[in-house]
Amino acid sequence: MAAKEIISVGQGNNSIDKNSKGGRSINTKNVNDRISTELWMQHFANALLKENAIDEKTYKKLLAKISREVNRRFASR
């Protein structure tokens, strides 16, 4: 069974577009909004917890810091 390649307009991070030489390039447009920023930062906090790089107490502190930073960053928008 052959896989179909879907070519669409890139929306968001890491969209694949054709470059001038006909090959593939990765378009890393920043999605700069409150929700995606907070989710992205929480993703890394979860990865640290899952790999036992931090303990539960540090994880909760990190989530609080993430929330404060995102609120600070997007407060004026």
Buried (B, 14 or more C-beta within 10 A) or exposed (E): EEEEEEEEEBEEEEBEEEEEEEEEEEEEEEEEEEEEBBEEBBEEBEEBBEEEEBEEEEBEEBBEEBEEEBEEEBEEE
